[in-house]
Amino acid sequence: MEELRRKVERIIEEIGRKWGIDRSAAREMLHKFICRGACDWFRSRKPPERFELDLTEEQRRGIEAIIRGIMGDVSMEKARRDIHAVLCHPISG
């Protein structure tokens, strides 16, 4: 799990670098891409606390490319599940 956490951190860093945004905004972009509004965190929030699902097609393609580059030879569906586990259901330890 620690290796997966490191990969997710690298993905967040790359997103931040690509779009010139801070870690928090990069993490939110990744969360939008991964969860697509389906996770419990998103459903339990009401505006304005809930983010808008407003990624552009260019952002979606860029994030997917970053994920593929860092996650290696796994399906995008498995990558989504694994990243979701780190972002939305972190396990301590």
N, C-alpha and C positions, 0 to 999 in steps of 0.2 A: 504493500500500500504506500510505503514511503517513496518508492520510485515513481509511482503514479502521481503522488502529490508534487514531486519535483517536476514532472512533465507538465502538469497543469500550471505550475508557477512559471515555467518557461513559456508556455502558450500565452499566459497573461502578459508576461514581459514583452513578447513579440508583438502582440496586439497593441500594447501601449506604444512601442517603438514605431510601428507601422503608421498609426494614426496620431502620434504625438499627444497622447493622453496619459493621465496618471493611472496608477495601479487600480484604484477603485473604479474608474470609468472603464478600464480595460476588462476588469472582472465582470462588470455589468454587461458589457458587450458579449462576452463569452457566455454568460448566463442566458442572455436573450437568444443566442444562437443555439445553445444546447437544449434549454428547457422549452422554448417556444411557447411559454405561458402555461405549461401543463403541470408544473411542480406545485407542491403544497405552499411553498413560500409565496409564489406569485398569486395563487388563488386566494390566499388568506389576507392579502393586502388590498386596500382600497386606494384609489387615487387620492392625493398625489404621491403616496408612499410607493405605490406600484409603478414599475417602469412601463413605458410604452414599448410595444413590439414594433420598433421603427427602423430596423436594420435595412439598409439598402441592399440591392442585389450585389453590388460591388463589395460591400462589407461582408456579406454572407460568403461570397466566393473567397475573399481574402482570409477570413477566419478559417474556413474549411481547408484552405491550402496550408495555413500555419499548423492546424491540427494534424493534417496528413504528414507534414514534414517532421513533426515532433513525435507523434504517436506510432509512426512506422506502419508496418504491414497489418493493420487491423481494419476491420470494416468500419465505416463511418457510424453505423448503428452501435457497434461495441464501443467505439471511442466516445460517442454521446453518453452511453450508460456509465462508462467509467468516469468521465469528467463530471457527470451529474452527481455521482456518488461522492466525489471530492467537494464539489461546490455546494451541494444542497443537503447532503447527509454525511457530514464529516464524522469520522470515528477517531476519537483521541487515542494517542498512544503510539 
